[in-house]
Amino acid sequence: MKKLFRDEEGITTIGMSVSIFLCIALIFTSAQLYRISSASAEIQEVADASALAADNEVAEFVAAVNVCDAGVLSLTLLSGTLFALGVVAACIPPTAALSEKLIEAADKTMDRRDSFYDGAVKGLNALQKLLPFLAAVNAAGVAEANNTGAMDSSYFALAALIPQEGVEFESLADGKLAALSGSIDENIDDIREDSAKAEEAAKRANDAKHRAFMADCGSAPSACMYERAGRLSKISKEDNALYTNVDAWSFQVALKRIRAYYASRTMEPIASSGSIESRADSAIRKRFYEFAYEEFESAFIDDSEGAFSFELPALFKNTDQMKQTKLYTEACYPVTQNGSEQTMHAWSGCPKASGAVRMGSISEMDSATFSTCPSCEFRVSSMGNVAAASTNISSGFEHHYEAFREAVEEYAQARAEMDPLTQAVKNKVNPIFDAIKDIFKDAAAKRLTPDPPGKYGAIAMVVNTAKPPADSGFESSFINSGATLGTTAAVSAATLLKDDGSDGSGIISRIIGNMVGDIPVLGGFADIVADCWTGLLRAYENGQNSFNDAVESGLDSFSTSTSSGLGTWVSDALRDMVKEVGLQPADIDPRMPVLVNTGHVTIDGSAFSSSFTKLKQSSLAGSSPTTGVFSSLASITGGAIKDRTDDAWVNVSSFSSSDTGHDFTIEWVLPGFGDSGSGLVDSAIASLQQGISSLDPVRSWQ
């Protein structure tokens, strides 16, 4: 026997050989374990990708619902807005023809909305029933695409949406727009007719008001009440204000001026010098001014919205008219008597009035025999002549007052015609606007809200039925050449979350961009319709502000100014009504599928979720889960996939607008099936059921 080699450090040939052998064994064993782990990791990655692909179909369905919702909401708002604009135009006589077109367009839009909604409900419900199938096709396609790895593989994926059934969209059971259309048809002719009559009366009223303004101060610096008051009295500048614009002026300005003028004139003393006749005239004028001041104490002008009333005295112009006033009967003139002869004097300051025995009235002098005073020459006509002189010539204040009073009377007559007509229009418009507001609020609250299969997420079950030899591509004495890696399986889950990194408005903006690009410039009312619809589509993503802008754009398309004020009133009423809607922006942020723990998805209490939870709990407990449960999950999923299709796309809904020359269509592109989608899904179901049954619960580490 040869002597074994031993060095001074105790290393022997046998020991070194054993060490090298153990190292090689560990290397090959670790490599094999890595291959097994890689195979397990790869199927899990395939399961993750399949779950994401399945849930992506749900995300696209939610996006399709949002687009349909935008179309329905914008068409509802457009129909209501066009009805409202048609009513506004009906209150403005020059736009009566436009009113008819706008209301006709509103009726057509209502019909298109109903048609589009019905089509959307039908299309979305059909798509919703297809979702389990489409999700399964997408998952199966992804799994099949991963059969090109380094190791032999034959992946089959079956996706289950949780819940497996969605809530169907209901048909449109809303007759409010139709009822609104009927109400407008019933009242619109009366609105147009009453508005036209009110406009005519308003023009007469405005003309009368302008003449009253000119008589008061509008003619300055020419003769008018302002100019005469400034020259004939000591009235203050505050009481004798000058206005150069009738819109800034009011009847109250004139009434204040008149009162201040007569108050100033009553403060003037009777002339103490000059001829007796001129002094007598001064005394008579003073009494006339005192009379006028007293008359205006009870005068008023109430120019309220919806009603006009006034009381202005008609100052006498001559002796006959004077006899109808208290000046004729008041006993304020001194009477002297010489035997049987009586004489009446203009005032007590008349030199011949000394020794007067009593005070008399003009009516006495008119009915009895009186001698005329040789000094003051007071007669029955003296008081009438004072008024006649200032009323009949432009140099007198009363001349312009009379023109003012006549204009006020004509204004009152026109207002008496206009006010009931404008009120009648408002009484008809207000209920219509209330109905429109109700429709707007309903449209803002009642939306197409998705509640589809897969709203909680998707579960992907994947099996690899390939059984490559354990030593394939890795021949070694350390690996049993008769063994295989065996069937492997994995599950994964995905759910939808908002994609914070993406701007959801891009979807709607692209729709708007495509729509606007297809609409020709038609001019006139067609552009009103197109502009409003564009703005209302933007209201879907931006809410109330864009809604306001769309309505304002419609109002800016024609003049709302009227003499009657109905145009301003009705346009302001529309603005106020729209602001009360409170339209909130829609949640249009795109959803993206993300991987989650399966426990976050299987929460609906369904048979699938219950079975899956039992399978998961069994696995986590370390026991060997029965393959029957897994096969049952495949059967439940297969049973949920009832509706199938091999089409490339589905037309969800569409409508055509002759007013804008635009066709609006929503199409949904289905997953590319390659071979028959049904075949992919059926193969996945069968492979999952058969493949799972061959799983060996005992882990093989060969």
MILUMZA-143320 format. One record per residue (C-alpha): residue in three letters; x, y, z. Coordinates in steps of 0.5 Angstrom, whole numbers, plus 500, padded with zeros to 3 digits. Layout:
["ALA"; [X; Y; Z]]
...
//
This chain:
["MET"; [500; 500; 500]]
["LYS"; [503; 507; 498]]
["LYS"; [504; 512; 503]]
["LEU"; [499; 517; 503]]
["PHE"; [501; 524; 502]]
["ARG"; [501; 529; 508]]
["ASP"; [504; 536; 508]]
["GLU"; [506; 539; 515]]
["GLU"; [499; 543; 515]]
["GLY"; [495; 536; 515]]
["ILE"; [492; 537; 508]]
["THR"; [491; 530; 505]]
["THR"; [489; 528; 498]]
["ILE"; [483; 524; 500]]
["GLY"; [480; 530; 504]]
["MET"; [482; 535; 498]]
["SER"; [478; 530; 493]]
["VAL"; [472; 530; 498]]
["SER"; [472; 538; 499]]
["ILE"; [472; 539; 491]]
["PHE"; [466; 534; 490]]
["LEU"; [462; 537; 495]]
["CYS"; [463; 544; 492]]
["ILE"; [461; 541; 485]]
["ALA"; [455; 538; 488]]
["LEU"; [453; 544; 492]]
["ILE"; [454; 548; 485]]
["PHE"; [450; 544; 481]]
["THR"; [445; 543; 486]]
["SER"; [444; 551; 487]]
["ALA"; [444; 552; 480]]
["GLN"; [438; 547; 479]]
["LEU"; [435; 550; 485]]
["TYR"; [436; 557; 481]]
["ARG"; [432; 554; 475]]
["ILE"; [426; 551; 479]]
["SER"; [426; 558; 482]]
["SER"; [426; 562; 476]]
["ALA"; [421; 557; 473]]
["SER"; [416; 559; 479]]
["ALA"; [418; 567; 478]]
["GLU"; [417; 567; 471]]
["ILE"; [410; 564; 472]]
["GLN"; [408; 569; 477]]
["GLU"; [411; 575; 472]]
["VAL"; [406; 572; 467]]
["ALA"; [400; 572; 472]]
["ASP"; [402; 579; 474]]
["ALA"; [402; 581; 467]]
["SER"; [395; 577; 465]]
["ALA"; [392; 580; 471]]
["LEU"; [394; 587; 469]]
["ALA"; [391; 586; 462]]
["ALA"; [385; 583; 464]]
["ASP"; [383; 589; 469]]
["ASN"; [386; 594; 463]]
["GLU"; [379; 592; 459]]
["VAL"; [375; 594; 465]]
["ALA"; [379; 601; 465]]
["GLU"; [378; 602; 458]]
["PHE"; [370; 600; 459]]
["VAL"; [370; 606; 465]]
["ALA"; [373; 611; 460]]
["ALA"; [368; 609; 455]]
["VAL"; [362; 610; 460]]
["ASN"; [365; 617; 461]]
["VAL"; [365; 619; 454]]
["CYS"; [358; 617; 453]]
["ASP"; [356; 621; 460]]
["ALA"; [360; 627; 457]]
["GLY"; [355; 626; 450]]
["VAL"; [349; 625; 454]]
["LEU"; [350; 631; 459]]
["SER"; [352; 636; 454]]
["LEU"; [346; 634; 449]]
["THR"; [342; 635; 455]]
["LEU"; [345; 641; 457]]
["LEU"; [345; 644; 450]]
["SER"; [337; 642; 449]]
["GLY"; [336; 646; 455]]
["THR"; [340; 652; 453]]
["LEU"; [337; 652; 446]]
["PHE"; [330; 652; 449]]
["ALA"; [332; 658; 454]]
["LEU"; [336; 662; 449]]
["GLY"; [330; 661; 444]]
["VAL"; [325; 664; 450]]
["VAL"; [330; 670; 451]]
["ALA"; [330; 671; 443]]
["ALA"; [322; 671; 443]]
["CYS"; [322; 676; 449]]
["ILE"; [326; 681; 444]]
["PRO"; [322; 682; 438]]
["PRO"; [328; 683; 433]]
["THR"; [330; 676; 434]]
["ALA"; [323; 673; 433]]
["ALA"; [325; 669; 427]]
["LEU"; [332; 666; 431]]
["SER"; [327; 664; 437]]
["GLU"; [324; 659; 432]]
["LYS"; [330; 656; 430]]
["LEU"; [333; 656; 437]]
["ILE"; [327; 652; 439]]
["GLU"; [327; 648; 433]]
["ALA"; [334; 646; 434]]
["ALA"; [333; 645; 442]]
["ASP"; [327; 640; 440]]
["LYS"; [332; 636; 435]]
["THR"; [337; 636; 440]]
["MET"; [332; 633; 445]]
["ASP"; [331; 627; 440]]
["ARG"; [338; 626; 439]]
["ARG"; [340; 626; 446]]
["ASP"; [334; 621; 447]]
["SER"; [337; 617; 441]]
["PHE"; [344; 617; 443]]
["TYR"; [342; 615; 451]]
["ASP"; [338; 609; 448]]
["GLY"; [344; 607; 444]]
["ALA"; [349; 608; 449]]
["VAL"; [345; 604; 454]]
["LYS"; [344; 599; 449]]
["GLY"; [351; 599; 447]]
["LEU"; [354; 599; 454]]
["ASN"; [350; 594; 457]]
["ALA"; [352; 589; 451]]
["LEU"; [360; 591; 452]]
["GLN"; [359; 590; 460]]
["LYS"; [356; 583; 459]]
["LEU"; [362; 582; 454]]
["LEU"; [367; 584; 459]]
["PRO"; [369; 578; 463]]
["PHE"; [370; 575; 456]]
["LEU"; [374; 580; 454]]
["ALA"; [378; 580; 460]]
["ALA"; [379; 573; 459]]
["VAL"; [382; 574; 452]]
["ASN"; [386; 579; 454]]
["ALA"; [389; 575; 460]]
["ALA"; [390; 569; 455]]
["GLY"; [393; 573; 450]]
["VAL"; [398; 575; 454]]
["ALA"; [400; 569; 457]]
["GLU"; [400; 566; 450]]
["ALA"; [405; 571; 448]]
["ASN"; [410; 569; 454]]
["ASN"; [411; 562; 451]]
["THR"; [418; 564; 448]]
["GLY"; [422; 564; 454]]
["ALA"; [429; 560; 455]]
["MET"; [425; 554; 458]]
["ASP"; [420; 550; 455]]
["SER"; [413; 553; 457]]
["SER"; [406; 553; 455]]
["TYR"; [402; 558; 459]]
["PHE"; [395; 558; 460]]
["ALA"; [391; 564; 463]]
["LEU"; [384; 565; 466]]
["ALA"; [382; 571; 468]]
["ALA"; [376; 572; 473]]
["LEU"; [373; 579; 474]]
["ILE"; [370; 581; 481]]
["PRO"; [365; 582; 481]]
["GLN"; [363; 577; 475]]
["GLU"; [357; 581; 474]]
["GLY"; [355; 589; 473]]
["VAL"; [349; 593; 474]]
["GLU"; [346; 595; 468]]
["PHE"; [345; 602; 466]]
["GLU"; [337; 603; 466]]
["SER"; [333; 606; 460]]
["LEU"; [332; 614; 460]]
["ALA"; [325; 615; 464]]
["ASP"; [325; 622; 464]]
["GLY"; [320; 626; 460]]
["LYS"; [322; 633; 463]]
["LEU"; [325; 635; 456]]
["ALA"; [319; 633; 452]]
["ALA"; [314; 637; 458]]
["LEU"; [318; 643; 457]]
["SER"; [318; 643; 450]]
["GLY"; [310; 642; 450]]
["SER"; [310; 648; 455]]
["ILE"; [314; 652; 451]]
["ASP"; [310; 651; 444]]
["GLU"; [304; 652; 448]]
["ASN"; [306; 659; 451]]
["ILE"; [312; 662; 446]]
["ASP"; [307; 665; 441]]
["ASP"; [304; 669; 447]]
["ILE"; [311; 671; 449]]
["ARG"; [313; 673; 442]]
["GLU"; [306; 677; 441]]
["ASP"; [306; 680; 448]]
["SER"; [313; 682; 448]]
["ALA"; [312; 686; 441]]
["LYS"; [306; 690; 444]]
["ALA"; [310; 691; 450]]
["GLU"; [316; 694; 446]]
["GLU"; [312; 698; 442]]
["ALA"; [309; 701; 448]]
["ALA"; [316; 702; 451]]
["LYS"; [318; 706; 445]]
["ARG"; [312; 711; 446]]
["ALA"; [314; 711; 454]]
["ASN"; [321; 712; 452]]
["ASP"; [319; 718; 448]]
["ALA"; [315; 721; 453]]
["LYS"; [320; 721; 458]]
["HIS"; [325; 724; 453]]
["ARG"; [320; 730; 452]]
["ALA"; [319; 730; 460]]
["PHE"; [327; 730; 460]]
["MET"; [328; 736; 455]]
["ALA"; [322; 740; 458]]
["ASP"; [326; 739; 465]]
["CYS"; [333; 740; 464]]
["GLY"; [335; 737; 457]]
["SER"; [334; 743; 453]]
["ALA"; [339; 747; 457]]
["PRO"; [342; 752; 456]]
["SER"; [336; 754; 452]]
["ALA"; [329; 755; 455]]
["CYS"; [327; 749; 460]]
["MET"; [325; 749; 467]]
["TYR"; [332; 748; 469]]
["GLU"; [334; 755; 465]]
["ARG"; [328; 759; 468]]
["ALA"; [329; 757; 475]]
["GLY"; [336; 759; 475]]
["ARG"; [334; 766; 472]]
["LEU"; [327; 767; 475]]
["SER"; [329; 765; 482]]
["LYS"; [334; 764; 488]]
["ILE"; [334; 756; 488]]
["SER"; [340; 753; 490]]
["LYS"; [345; 749; 485]]
["GLU"; [343; 743; 489]]
["ASP"; [336; 743; 488]]
["ASN"; [337; 746; 481]]
["ALA"; [341; 740; 478]]
["LEU"; [343; 739; 471]]
["TYR"; [343; 732; 468]]
["THR"; [345; 732; 460]]
["ASN"; [343; 724; 460]]
["VAL"; [336; 722; 460]]
["ASP"; [338; 715; 463]]
["ALA"; [341; 718; 469]]
["TRP"; [336; 723; 470]]
["SER"; [329; 721; 473]]
["PHE"; [322; 724; 474]]
["GLN"; [324; 726; 481]]
["VAL"; [329; 730; 479]]
["ALA"; [324; 735; 476]]
["LEU"; [319; 734; 482]]
["LYS"; [324; 736; 486]]
["ARG"; [326; 742; 482]]
["ILE"; [319; 745; 481]]
["ARG"; [318; 744; 489]]
["ALA"; [324; 748; 490]]
["TYR"; [322; 753; 485]]
["TYR"; [316; 755; 488]]
["ALA"; [318; 755; 495]]
["SER"; [323; 760; 493]]
["ARG"; [318; 764; 489]]
["THR"; [314; 765; 495]]
["MET"; [319; 768; 499]]
["GLU"; [320; 774; 495]]
["PRO"; [317; 780; 497]]
["ILE"; [311; 784; 494]]
["ALA"; [314; 790; 490]]
["SER"; [315; 796; 494]]
["SER"; [316; 801; 488]]
["GLY"; [314; 802; 481]]
["SER"; [307; 803; 479]]
["ILE"; [301; 801; 483]]
["GLU"; [299; 797; 477]]
["SER"; [306; 793; 477]]
["ARG"; [306; 793; 485]]
["ALA"; [299; 789; 484]]
["ASP"; [301; 784; 479]]
["SER"; [307; 783; 484]]
["ALA"; [302; 781; 489]]
["ILE"; [298; 777; 485]]
["ARG"; [304; 773; 482]]
["LYS"; [306; 772; 489]]
["ARG"; [299; 769; 491]]
["PHE"; [299; 765; 485]]
["TYR"; [306; 762; 487]]
["GLU"; [303; 761; 494]]
["PHE"; [298; 757; 491]]
["ALA"; [302; 753; 486]]
["TYR"; [307; 751; 492]]
["GLU"; [301; 749; 496]]
["GLU"; [299; 744; 490]]
["PHE"; [305; 741; 489]]
["GLU"; [306; 739; 497]]
["SER"; [301; 733; 495]]
["ALA"; [304; 732; 488]]
["PHE"; [308; 725; 487]]
["ILE"; [311; 721; 482]]
["ASP"; [313; 713; 483]]
["ASP"; [316; 710; 477]]
["SER"; [317; 703; 480]]
["GLU"; [319; 697; 476]]
["GLY"; [312; 694; 474]]
["ALA"; [308; 700; 476]]
["PHE"; [308; 707; 475]]
["SER"; [303; 712; 478]]
["PHE"; [303; 720; 479]]
["GLU"; [299; 726; 481]]
["LEU"; [301; 733; 478]]
["PRO"; [297; 739; 479]]
["ALA"; [295; 742; 472]]
["LEU"; [296; 749; 473]]
["PHE"; [291; 754; 470]]
["LYS"; [292; 757; 464]]
["ASN"; [287; 762; 463]]
["THR"; [281; 765; 467]]
["ASP"; [276; 760; 466]]
["GLN"; [281; 755; 469]]
["MET"; [282; 759; 475]]
["LYS"; [275; 759; 476]]
["GLN"; [276; 751; 478]]
["THR"; [281; 753; 483]]
["LYS"; [280; 755; 490]]
["LEU"; [283; 762; 488]]
["TYR"; [277; 763; 485]]
["THR"; [273; 762; 492]]
["GLU"; [278; 764; 497]]
["ALA"; [276; 771; 501]]
["CYS"; [283; 774; 501]]
["TYR"; [282; 781; 498]]
["PRO"; [280; 787; 501]]
["VAL"; [273; 790; 500]]
["THR"; [272; 798; 501]]
["GLN"; [265; 801; 501]]
["ASN"; [263; 808; 499]]
["GLY"; [255; 808; 500]]
["SER"; [252; 803; 496]]
["GLU"; [258; 802; 491]]
["GLN"; [263; 796; 493]]
["THR"; [271; 796; 490]]
["MET"; [275; 790; 491]]
["HIS"; [283; 791; 491]]
["ALA"; [289; 786; 489]]
["TRP"; [292; 787; 496]]
["SER"; [292; 791; 502]]
["GLY"; [298; 795; 500]]
["CYS"; [293; 798; 495]]
["PRO"; [293; 806; 496]]
["LYS"; [285; 805; 495]]
["ALA"; [284; 799; 500]]
["SER"; [285; 803; 506]]
["GLY"; [279; 803; 511]]
["ALA"; [277; 796; 508]]
["VAL"; [270; 793; 511]]
["ARG"; [272; 786; 510]]
["MET"; [275; 781; 505]]
["GLY"; [272; 778; 499]]
["SER"; [273; 773; 493]]
["ILE"; [274; 773; 486]]
["SER"; [267; 769; 485]]
["GLU"; [264; 775; 489]]
["MET"; [266; 780; 484]]
["ASP"; [264; 776; 478]]
["SER"; [257; 775; 481]]
["ALA"; [256; 782; 484]]
["THR"; [257; 789; 482]]
["PHE"; [264; 792; 484]]
["SER"; [267; 798; 482]]
["THR"; [274; 797; 479]]
["CYS"; [279; 800; 483]]
["PRO"; [283; 806; 479]]
["SER"; [289; 805; 482]]
["CYS"; [290; 797; 482]]
["GLU"; [285; 796; 477]]
["PHE"; [284; 789; 480]]
["ARG"; [279; 785; 476]]
["VAL"; [276; 778; 475]]
["SER"; [281; 776; 470]]
["SER"; [287; 779; 473]]
["MET"; [289; 772; 477]]
["GLY"; [288; 769; 470]]
["ASN"; [292; 773; 466]]
["VAL"; [298; 772; 471]]
["ALA"; [298; 765; 469]]
["ALA"; [297; 766; 462]]
["ALA"; [303; 770; 461]]
["SER"; [307; 765; 464]]
["THR"; [304; 759; 461]]
["ASN"; [303; 761; 454]]
["ILE"; [310; 763; 452]]
["SER"; [317; 760; 453]]
["SER"; [320; 765; 458]]
["GLY"; [315; 763; 463]]
["PHE"; [317; 757; 468]]
["GLU"; [310; 754; 467]]
["HIS"; [310; 754; 460]]
["HIS"; [316; 748; 461]]
["TYR"; [312; 745; 467]]
["GLU"; [306; 744; 462]]
["ALA"; [310; 741; 457]]
["PHE"; [313; 736; 462]]
["ARG"; [306; 734; 465]]
["GLU"; [303; 733; 459]]
["ALA"; [309; 728; 457]]
["VAL"; [309; 725; 464]]
["GLU"; [301; 723; 462]]
["GLU"; [303; 720; 456]]
["TYR"; [309; 716; 459]]
["ALA"; [304; 714; 464]]
["GLN"; [299; 712; 459]]
["ALA"; [304; 708; 455]]
["ARG"; [306; 705; 462]]
["ALA"; [299; 703; 463]]
["GLU"; [300; 699; 457]]
["MET"; [307; 696; 457]]
["ASP"; [307; 694; 465]]
["PRO"; [301; 688; 464]]
["LEU"; [304; 686; 458]]
["THR"; [311; 685; 461]]
["GLN"; [308; 682; 467]]
["ALA"; [305; 677; 463]]
["VAL"; [311; 675; 459]]
["LYS"; [315; 674; 466]]
["ASN"; [309; 670; 468]]
["LYS"; [310; 665; 462]]
["VAL"; [317; 665; 462]]
["ASN"; [319; 664; 470]]
["PRO"; [315; 657; 470]]
["ILE"; [319; 655; 463]]
["PHE"; [326; 657; 466]]
["ASP"; [324; 654; 473]]
["ALA"; [323; 647; 469]]
["ILE"; [329; 648; 465]]
["LYS"; [333; 649; 472]]
["ASP"; [330; 643; 474]]
["ILE"; [333; 639; 468]]
["PHE"; [339; 642; 469]]
["LYS"; [340; 640; 476]]
["ASP"; [337; 633; 474]]
["ALA"; [342; 632; 469]]
["ALA"; [348; 635; 473]]
["ALA"; [346; 629; 478]]
["LYS"; [343; 623; 474]]
["ARG"; [349; 621; 470]]
["LEU"; [352; 615; 467]]
["THR"; [356; 612; 473]]
["PRO"; [360; 605; 471]]
["ASP"; [358; 599; 476]]
["PRO"; [361; 594; 471]]
["PRO"; [364; 587; 472]]
["GLY"; [371; 588; 475]]
["LYS"; [370; 594; 479]]
["TYR"; [374; 591; 485]]
["GLY"; [379; 588; 480]]
["ALA"; [381; 582; 477]]
["ILE"; [384; 575; 479]]
["ALA"; [389; 572; 474]]
["MET"; [390; 564; 474]]
["VAL"; [396; 561; 470]]
["VAL"; [398; 554; 469]]
["ASN"; [404; 552; 465]]
["THR"; [403; 545; 463]]
["ALA"; [409; 544; 459]]
["LYS"; [414; 539; 463]]
["PRO"; [421; 540; 461]]
["PRO"; [426; 535; 463]]
["ALA"; [429; 537; 469]]
["ASP"; [436; 536; 466]]
["SER"; [434; 540; 459]]
["GLY"; [440; 544; 457]]
["PHE"; [443; 542; 464]]
["GLU"; [445; 535; 463]]
["SER"; [449; 533; 469]]
["SER"; [450; 527; 473]]
["PHE"; [447; 530; 479]]
["ILE"; [441; 531; 476]]
["ASN"; [436; 525; 475]]
["SER"; [435; 524; 467]]
["GLY"; [428; 521; 468]]
["ALA"; [425; 527; 472]]
["THR"; [421; 533; 470]]
["LEU"; [420; 540; 473]]
["GLY"; [412; 539; 473]]
["THR"; [406; 543; 472]]
["THR"; [406; 550; 475]]
["ALA"; [401; 555; 477]]
["ALA"; [400; 562; 480]]
["VAL"; [395; 567; 481]]
["SER"; [395; 574; 481]]
["ALA"; [390; 580; 482]]
["ALA"; [390; 587; 480]]
["THR"; [385; 593; 481]]
["LEU"; [384; 600; 478]]
["LEU"; [387; 606; 481]]
["LYS"; [387; 613; 479]]
["ASP"; [393; 615; 475]]
["ASP"; [395; 621; 478]]
["GLY"; [401; 622; 473]]
["SER"; [396; 623; 467]]
["ASP"; [391; 629; 465]]
["GLY"; [384; 626; 465]]
["SER"; [382; 632; 461]]
["GLY"; [386; 630; 455]]
["ILE"; [381; 624; 453]]
["ILE"; [375; 630; 453]]
["SER"; [379; 635; 450]]
["ARG"; [381; 630; 444]]
["ILE"; [374; 629; 443]]
["ILE"; [372; 636; 443]]
["GLY"; [378; 637; 438]]
["ASN"; [376; 632; 433]]
["MET"; [369; 635; 434]]
["VAL"; [370; 642; 433]]
["GLY"; [375; 640; 427]]
["ASP"; [369; 637; 423]]
["ILE"; [364; 643; 424]]
["PRO"; [364; 648; 418]]
["VAL"; [363; 655; 420]]
["LEU"; [356; 655; 418]]
["GLY"; [354; 662; 420]]
["GLY"; [348; 665; 424]]
["PHE"; [344; 660; 429]]
["ALA"; [348; 654; 427]]
["ASP"; [354; 657; 430]]
["ILE"; [351; 658; 436]]
["VAL"; [349; 651; 437]]
["ALA"; [356; 649; 435]]
["ASP"; [359; 654; 440]]
["CYS"; [354; 652; 445]]
["TRP"; [355; 645; 445]]
["THR"; [363; 645; 445]]
["GLY"; [363; 649; 451]]
["LEU"; [358; 644; 454]]
["LEU"; [363; 639; 453]]
["ARG"; [368; 643; 456]]
["ALA"; [363; 643; 462]]
["TYR"; [364; 636; 463]]
["GLU"; [371; 636; 465]]
["ASN"; [371; 644; 468]]
["GLY"; [364; 644; 471]]
["GLN"; [360; 650; 472]]
["ASN"; [365; 656; 470]]
["SER"; [365; 652; 463]]
["PHE"; [357; 652; 463]]
["ASN"; [357; 659; 465]]
["ASP"; [361; 661; 459]]
["ALA"; [357; 657; 454]]
["VAL"; [351; 660; 456]]
["GLU"; [354; 667; 456]]
["SER"; [357; 665; 449]]
["GLY"; [350; 664; 446]]
["LEU"; [347; 670; 449]]
["ASP"; [353; 674; 446]]
["SER"; [350; 672; 439]]
["PHE"; [345; 677; 439]]
["SER"; [343; 683; 442]]
["THR"; [339; 683; 448]]
["SER"; [337; 690; 449]]
["THR"; [330; 692; 449]]
["SER"; [326; 698; 450]]
["SER"; [321; 695; 455]]
["GLY"; [327; 692; 459]]
["LEU"; [325; 685; 457]]
["GLY"; [331; 683; 454]]
["THR"; [335; 685; 460]]
["TRP"; [331; 682; 465]]
["VAL"; [330; 675; 461]]
["SER"; [338; 674; 460]]
["ASP"; [339; 676; 467]]
["ALA"; [334; 671; 469]]
["LEU"; [338; 666; 465]]
["ARG"; [345; 667; 468]]
["ASP"; [342; 667; 475]]
["MET"; [338; 660; 473]]
["VAL"; [345; 657; 470]]
["LYS"; [349; 659; 476]]
["GLU"; [344; 656; 481]]
["VAL"; [345; 649; 478]]
["GLY"; [352; 648; 481]]
["LEU"; [355; 643; 476]]
["GLN"; [361; 640; 478]]
["PRO"; [367; 637; 474]]
["ALA"; [366; 630; 472]]
["ASP"; [371; 625; 475]]
["ILE"; [375; 623; 469]]
["ASP"; [382; 622; 471]]
["PRO"; [384; 615; 467]]
["ARG"; [384; 609; 471]]
["MET"; [390; 604; 471]]
["PRO"; [391; 597; 473]]
["VAL"; [396; 596; 479]]
["LEU"; [398; 589; 482]]
["VAL"; [395; 588; 489]]
["ASN"; [394; 583; 494]]
["THR"; [388; 578; 492]]
["GLY"; [385; 580; 499]]
["HIS"; [383; 587; 496]]
["VAL"; [379; 584; 490]]
["THR"; [376; 578; 493]]
["ILE"; [371; 582; 497]]
["ASP"; [364; 581; 494]]
["GLY"; [362; 575; 498]]
["SER"; [361; 571; 491]]
["ALA"; [362; 564; 490]]
["PHE"; [368; 565; 486]]
["SER"; [371; 569; 492]]
["SER"; [369; 565; 497]]
["SER"; [372; 559; 494]]
["PHE"; [379; 563; 492]]
["THR"; [379; 565; 500]]
["LYS"; [379; 558; 502]]
["LEU"; [384; 556; 497]]
["LYS"; [388; 562; 500]]
["GLN"; [387; 560; 507]]
["SER"; [389; 553; 506]]
["SER"; [396; 555; 502]]
["LEU"; [398; 560; 508]]
["ALA"; [396; 555; 513]]
["GLY"; [402; 550; 510]]
["SER"; [397; 544; 508]]
["SER"; [396; 542; 501]]
["PRO"; [390; 545; 498]]
["THR"; [386; 540; 494]]
["THR"; [386; 541; 486]]
["GLY"; [379; 541; 486]]
["VAL"; [378; 548; 489]]
["PHE"; [382; 551; 484]]
["SER"; [379; 547; 478]]
["SER"; [372; 549; 481]]
["LEU"; [375; 556; 480]]
["ALA"; [376; 555; 473]]
["SER"; [369; 552; 472]]
["ILE"; [366; 558; 476]]
["THR"; [370; 563; 471]]
["GLY"; [368; 559; 465]]
["GLY"; [360; 559; 467]]
["ALA"; [361; 567; 468]]
["ILE"; [363; 568; 461]]
["LYS"; [357; 567; 457]]
["ASP"; [357; 573; 452]]
["ARG"; [362; 572; 447]]
["THR"; [365; 576; 440]]
["ASP"; [370; 576; 435]]
["ASP"; [368; 583; 432]]
["ALA"; [374; 588; 432]]
["TRP"; [370; 594; 435]]
["VAL"; [363; 595; 437]]
["ASN"; [359; 602; 436]]
["VAL"; [357; 604; 442]]
["SER"; [352; 610; 440]]
["SER"; [352; 615; 435]]
["PHE"; [348; 621; 433]]
["SER"; [348; 626; 427]]
["SER"; [347; 633; 427]]
["SER"; [344; 637; 421]]
["ASP"; [345; 643; 425]]
["THR"; [352; 643; 425]]
["GLY"; [354; 638; 420]]
["HIS"; [357; 633; 425]]
["ASP"; [357; 626; 426]]
["PHE"; [358; 624; 433]]
["THR"; [360; 616; 434]]
["ILE"; [363; 613; 440]]
["GLU"; [367; 606; 438]]
["TRP"; [370; 601; 442]]
["VAL"; [376; 597; 440]]
["LEU"; [376; 590; 442]]
["PRO"; [382; 586; 444]]
["GLY"; [386; 583; 438]]
["PHE"; [384; 576; 438]]
["GLY"; [389; 573; 433]]
["ASP"; [386; 566; 433]]
["SER"; [379; 566; 435]]
["GLY"; [378; 569; 442]]
["SER"; [373; 564; 444]]
["GLY"; [378; 559; 443]]
["LEU"; [383; 562; 447]]
["VAL"; [379; 562; 453]]
["ASP"; [376; 555; 452]]
["SER"; [383; 553; 452]]
["ALA"; [385; 556; 458]]
["ILE"; [379; 554; 462]]
["ALA"; [381; 546; 460]]
["SER"; [388; 547; 461]]
["LEU"; [387; 550; 468]]
["GLN"; [382; 544; 470]]
["GLN"; [387; 539; 467]]
["GLY"; [393; 542; 469]]
["ILE"; [392; 543; 476]]
["SER"; [389; 536; 477]]
["SER"; [397; 534; 475]]
["LEU"; [400; 538; 480]]
["ASP"; [404; 534; 485]]
["PRO"; [403; 537; 492]]
["VAL"; [410; 535; 494]]
["ARG"; [415; 539; 492]]
["SER"; [420; 536; 488]]
["TRP"; [427; 539; 489]]
["GLN"; [431; 534; 484]]
//
